Amino acid sequence: MVWRFHHKIRSMPAGKILRIETLAPAVIHWSADDWNTVQDVTVHDVGLGIHIADLTTKALPEGKQVKFTFYWPKADRWEGVDFIVRVGPLR
């Protein structure tokens, strides 16, 4: 499943990897347990101004949610908003 700023999915089926696409270099700061533990993933440039990172969400069961935000290294700033994708039926 792919999440983009202009296509913010709200849910994804269990057993899938969540791919995040950005238009600039970023670090994705994310958690699958309500920020009790966090992981940071740096996007990589795939060309044409698109940067991607795959979050390791494949083993998450239905009912979990992935929370994430962005750190923009070139601007040295955080996004300041948390985004949520629920694991379960598509909405």
Secondary structure as UniProt FT lines:
FT   STRAND          2..4
FT   TURN            5..6
FT   STRAND          11..12
FT   TURN            14..15
FT   STRAND          18..22
FT   STRAND          27..31
FT   TURN            34..35
FT   STRAND          39..42
FT   STRAND          44..47
FT   TURN            48..49
FT   STRAND          50..55
FT   TURN            58..59
FT   TURN            62..63
FT   STRAND          65..72
FT   TURN            73..76
FT   STRAND          77..78
FT   STRAND          83..87
//
